[in-house]
């Protein structure tokens, strides 16, 4: 499943985010669970459909003797919460997630390949031209490292 594009949305007073139909229509039939991952870099919320998030999360190595970094990664799952989308396509974001990343009510929801990202609208708009100008160089560096597939 591939999410692209962007949409301006307002988080309502009950902390509900209406997932734009162009993104909902990409979901497998019957999929209603999103995993919300607050992300410190850029102060954003990442929303993964359950069918994407669960296999990615379970791919991480398990160990009874996990080292310090592995333990911290495991503990970072305490920040992740599943959210159920209602029949009208809204998810209720958690207040502590919104507070943690400093999310205002005016947001941009962007398609970021296998997930959606929720960004503060003013921050996203202010950085859009720079992001666009950086795009070609970013792809080139990524291809040199072998991170993209044709």
C-alpha contacts under 8 A as a table, 3 or more apart, distances in Angstrom:
res1	aa1	res2	aa2	distance
1	X	26	X	6.49
1	X	27	X	7.16
1	X	113	X	7.82
1	X	114	X	6.27
2	X	26	X	7.38
2	X	111	X	7.86
2	X	112	X	8.00
2	X	113	X	5.05
2	X	114	X	5.50
2	X	115	X	7.87
3	X	23	X	6.53
3	X	26	X	7.48
3	X	110	X	7.96
3	X	111	X	4.33
3	X	112	X	5.85
3	X	113	X	4.86
3	X	114	X	6.04
3	X	115	X	6.44
3	X	116	X	6.88
4	X	110	X	6.86
4	X	111	X	3.98
4	X	112	X	6.11
4	X	113	X	6.27
5	X	110	X	5.84
5	X	111	X	5.25
6	X	108	X	6.64
6	X	109	X	5.55
6	X	110	X	4.16
6	X	111	X	6.05
7	X	20	X	7.18
7	X	108	X	5.61
7	X	109	X	5.25
7	X	110	X	6.43
8	X	106	X	7.61
8	X	107	X	6.02
8	X	108	X	4.65
8	X	109	X	6.39
8	X	121	X	7.39
9	X	17	X	7.40
9	X	18	X	7.32
9	X	106	X	6.31
9	X	107	X	5.40
9	X	108	X	5.95
9	X	109	X	6.87
10	X	17	X	6.97
10	X	105	X	5.38
10	X	106	X	4.73
10	X	107	X	5.92
11	X	14	X	7.89
11	X	15	X	5.63
11	X	16	X	5.47
11	X	17	X	4.96
11	X	18	X	7.63
11	X	104	X	7.99
11	X	105	X	4.68
11	X	106	X	6.52
11	X	107	X	7.27
12	X	15	X	5.27
12	X	16	X	5.40
12	X	17	X	6.86
12	X	105	X	6.91
13	X	16	X	7.36
14	X	92	X	7.37
15	X	92	X	5.51
15	X	93	X	5.45
15	X	94	X	7.11
15	X	95	X	7.12
16	X	90	X	6.02
16	X	91	X	5.42
16	X	92	X	4.18
16	X	93	X	5.88
17	X	90	X	5.33
17	X	91	X	5.37
17	X	92	X	6.28
17	X	93	X	6.92
18	X	88	X	7.82
18	X	89	X	5.74
18	X	90	X	4.16
18	X	91	X	6.51
19	X	23	X	6.79
19	X	24	X	6.51
19	X	89	X	5.63
19	X	90	X	5.72
19	X	91	X	7.27
20	X	23	X	5.57
20	X	24	X	6.37
20	X	89	X	7.68
21	X	24	X	4.76
21	X	25	X	5.78
21	X	89	X	7.70
22	X	25	X	5.48
22	X	26	X	6.96
23	X	26	X	5.34
23	X	27	X	7.15
23	X	111	X	7.87
24	X	27	X	5.49
24	X	89	X	7.27
27	X	31	X	6.26
27	X	49	X	7.67
28	X	31	X	5.64
31	X	49	X	7.55
31	X	50	X	7.62
31	X	51	X	7.91
32	X	49	X	7.82
32	X	84	X	5.71
32	X	85	X	5.04
32	X	86	X	7.48
33	X	49	X	6.11
33	X	50	X	5.54
33	X	82	X	6.43
33	X	83	X	5.64
33	X	84	X	4.70
33	X	85	X	6.14
34	X	47	X	5.89
34	X	48	X	5.32
34	X	49	X	4.47
34	X	50	X	5.44
34	X	82	X	5.66
34	X	83	X	5.16
34	X	84	X	6.41
34	X	85	X	7.37
35	X	46	X	7.88
35	X	47	X	5.52
35	X	48	X	5.10
35	X	49	X	6.28
35	X	50	X	6.21
35	X	53	X	6.84
35	X	80	X	6.61
35	X	81	X	5.66
35	X	82	X	4.33
35	X	83	X	6.00
36	X	45	X	6.46
36	X	46	X	5.65
36	X	47	X	4.71
36	X	48	X	6.65
36	X	80	X	5.69
36	X	81	X	5.39
36	X	82	X	6.12
36	X	83	X	6.84
37	X	45	X	5.70
37	X	46	X	4.97
37	X	47	X	6.41
37	X	79	X	6.64
37	X	80	X	4.91
37	X	81	X	7.00
38	X	43	X	7.41
38	X	44	X	6.08
38	X	45	X	4.52
38	X	46	X	6.19
38	X	79	X	6.89
38	X	80	X	7.16
38	X	97	X	6.21
38	X	100	X	7.61
38	X	101	X	6.75
39	X	42	X	7.15
39	X	43	X	5.77
39	X	44	X	5.26
39	X	45	X	5.80
39	X	46	X	6.79
39	X	101	X	7.36
40	X	43	X	4.90
40	X	44	X	6.83
40	X	101	X	6.79
41	X	44	X	7.26
43	X	101	X	4.66
43	X	102	X	6.84
43	X	103	X	7.49
43	X	119	X	7.39
44	X	101	X	6.25
44	X	103	X	7.45
44	X	117	X	6.59
44	X	118	X	5.62
44	X	119	X	5.21
44	X	120	X	7.60
45	X	97	X	7.82
45	X	101	X	7.61
45	X	117	X	5.64
45	X	118	X	5.06
45	X	119	X	7.01
46	X	115	X	6.68
46	X	116	X	5.83
46	X	117	X	4.54
46	X	118	X	6.42
47	X	115	X	5.64
47	X	116	X	5.01
47	X	117	X	6.06
47	X	118	X	7.80
48	X	52	X	6.26
48	X	53	X	5.53
48	X	114	X	7.07
48	X	115	X	4.75
48	X	116	X	6.54
49	X	52	X	5.40
49	X	53	X	6.14
49	X	115	X	7.05
50	X	53	X	5.09
50	X	54	X	5.75
51	X	54	X	6.08
51	X	55	X	7.09
52	X	55	X	6.13
52	X	56	X	6.61
52	X	114	X	7.08
53	X	56	X	5.23
53	X	57	X	6.04
54	X	57	X	5.16
54	X	58	X	6.05
55	X	58	X	5.13
55	X	59	X	6.10
56	X	59	X	5.25
56	X	60	X	7.36
57	X	60	X	5.97
58	X	61	X	7.77
62	X	66	X	7.56
63	X	66	X	5.16
66	X	69	X	7.90
66	X	70	X	5.46
66	X	71	X	5.72
67	X	70	X	5.30
67	X	71	X	5.99
68	X	71	X	5.17
68	X	72	X	6.22
69	X	72	X	5.06
69	X	73	X	6.17
70	X	73	X	5.05
70	X	74	X	6.17
71	X	74	X	5.02
71	X	75	X	6.12
72	X	75	X	4.93
72	X	76	X	6.15
73	X	76	X	5.05
73	X	77	X	7.14
74	X	77	X	5.74
75	X	78	X	5.71
76	X	79	X	5.70
76	X	80	X	7.50
77	X	80	X	5.18
78	X	81	X	7.73
83	X	91	X	6.23
83	X	92	X	6.91
83	X	93	X	7.40
84	X	91	X	6.02
84	X	92	X	7.71
85	X	88	X	7.77
85	X	89	X	5.52
85	X	90	X	5.23
85	X	91	X	4.67
85	X	92	X	7.76
86	X	89	X	5.34
86	X	90	X	5.42
86	X	91	X	6.52
87	X	90	X	7.49
93	X	97	X	7.20
93	X	98	X	7.25
94	X	97	X	5.26
94	X	98	X	6.42
95	X	98	X	5.05
95	X	99	X	6.04
96	X	99	X	4.98
96	X	100	X	5.79
97	X	100	X	5.01
97	X	101	X	6.41
98	X	101	X	5.63
98	X	102	X	5.77
98	X	103	X	5.00
98	X	104	X	7.70
99	X	102	X	4.89
99	X	103	X	6.52
100	X	103	X	7.95
103	X	107	X	7.90
103	X	119	X	7.38
103	X	120	X	5.96
104	X	107	X	6.87
104	X	120	X	6.07
105	X	120	X	7.85
106	X	120	X	6.42
106	X	121	X	5.67
107	X	118	X	6.43
107	X	119	X	5.52
107	X	120	X	4.63
107	X	121	X	4.24
107	X	122	X	7.81
108	X	117	X	7.99
108	X	118	X	5.76
108	X	119	X	5.24
108	X	120	X	6.28
108	X	121	X	4.98
108	X	124	X	7.05
109	X	116	X	6.50
109	X	117	X	5.60
109	X	118	X	4.65
109	X	119	X	6.48
110	X	116	X	5.61
110	X	117	X	5.28
110	X	118	X	6.56
110	X	119	X	7.84
111	X	114	X	7.79
111	X	115	X	6.38
111	X	116	X	4.84
111	X	117	X	6.59
112	X	115	X	5.30
112	X	116	X	5.53
112	X	117	X	6.57
113	X	116	X	7.70
119	X	123	X	7.23
119	X	124	X	6.21
120	X	123	X	5.38
120	X	124	X	6.15
121	X	124	X	5.16
121	X	125	X	6.10
122	X	125	X	5.21
122	X	126	X	6.07
123	X	126	X	5.14
123	X	127	X	6.29
124	X	127	X	5.28
124	X	128	X	5.94
125	X	128	X	5.17
125	X	129	X	7.93
126	X	129	X	7.42
127	X	130	X	5.44
127	X	131	X	6.11
128	X	131	X	5.08
128	X	132	X	6.12
129	X	132	X	5.05
129	X	133	X	6.19
130	X	133	X	5.12
130	X	134	X	6.16
131	X	134	X	5.16
131	X	135	X	6.23
132	X	135	X	5.26
133	X	136	X	7.21
134	X	137	X	5.64
134	X	138	X	6.09
135	X	138	X	5.10
135	X	139	X	6.26
136	X	139	X	5.30
136	X	140	X	6.22
137	X	140	X	5.01
137	X	141	X	6.17
138	X	141	X	5.26
138	X	142	X	6.11
139	X	142	X	5.01
139	X	143	X	6.08
140	X	143	X	5.20
140	X	144	X	6.29
141	X	144	X	5.15
141	X	145	X	6.42
142	X	145	X	5.20
142	X	146	X	6.23
142	X	147	X	5.25
142	X	148	X	6.31
143	X	146	X	4.86
143	X	147	X	5.80
143	X	148	X	5.58
143	X	149	X	7.99
144	X	147	X	7.70
146	X	149	X	7.55
